[in-house]
């Protein structure tokens, strides 16, 4: 066979799915364009909530439930581990970018986060859906079901990371808060603003997160817990109550034996920090759908009752499958609506933005190829499963998670910078993903 024909075929097979997604995104961009605004911003926000609360859970439940078994869960263990590996490598790259590009001091941590945490949910699902709708994909039968099951199996790890590690890493730095935070001016978005007046960035992937603001959300809580604040800072920050029920007797007047049993100061501070971590918000519709799918899929009696052509509840799963078909076009239209708002003025600097884009979209995927290849050599992956390797590789190739924009707004830190960076990353991702999809498809032919 002519090598040029083969290369041309690989190029078409890899790029055609992205062109389909790009067309959907452009349609969303045109519909949401402020000059035309055929569809108002409020409609995109409602569509985003519909995807989050109904369509995406249906997609996850149907495809993950069909695929998961006890044996599969034991074989898929490397998928969530790969999320942790890709995040760790991304954060190391982000630290290097921050050292080289020297963003403003209060955005140093922001640079690390935006480089380290990629989109592990909606965008990979959209890419897999588009790839599986081409006639010459290399993934065999049940392409959609396997791919979405793998992505869904990894998504819960990413969500836990967001509500724990990212939530605390995105807190405003102490110096930044003291300069701009007096009088609570750090809150970039007044609470009285309507949901429909917010940027679509805040609602595009995890609607309602910005509404979960607490008294500590927009303050450097970790710094307040672990550092002693003196002088004017004490007036800036509200006091934190470290008291604990049942320990009130551990004061100076208490017996020595009781004082010895008092909770150590460091342990008490760690406990307070853990209590203020919003891990309870992990149980949202997509995560609940994943848990239900895993539980039902691992119990053969339940699985036979819900999934399969002859299952008593097959009419129900068929209904969910019909709804699930709307996820990919809806997600891309929402992305187009987000990009229509354009980049905002920011303090990050063009050098840092370019550094993050290069590290996240060009360097990290190269490292990802090495990690996946090494894991394959060590027999850690499912044998002869192209989709398994494809999903693992995609975890290194995605732009920064749109969810980080909502976290930035929740914490009152780097909102404009997140908006600008996500805009330029998704523009550049069209070209970087085209390149790496060609590479991934070519590598599949050697397995």
Secondary structure, 3 states (H helix, E strand, C coil): CCHHHHHHHHHHHHHHHHHHHHHHHHHHHHHHCCCCCCCCHHHHHHHHHHHHHHHHHHHHHHHHHHHCCHHHHHHCHHHHHHHHHHHHHHHHHHHHHHHHHCCCHHHHHHHHHHHHCECCCHHHHHHHHHHCCCCCCCCCCCHHHHHHHHHHHHHHHHHHHHHHHHHHHCCCCHHHHHHHCHHHCCCCCCCCCCHHHCCHHHCCCCCCHHHHCCCCCCCCHHHHHHCCCCCCHHHHCCCCCCCCCCCCCCCCCCCHHHHHCCCCHHHHHHHHHHHCCCHHHHCCHHHHHHHHHHHHHHCHHHHHHHCCCCCCCHHHHHHHHHHHCCHHHHHHHHHHHHHHCCCCCCCCCHHHHHHHHHHHHHHHHHHHHHHHHHHHHCCCCCCCCHHHHHHHHHHHHCCECCHHHHHHHHHCCCHHHHHHHHHHHHHHHHHHHHHHHHHHHHHHCCC
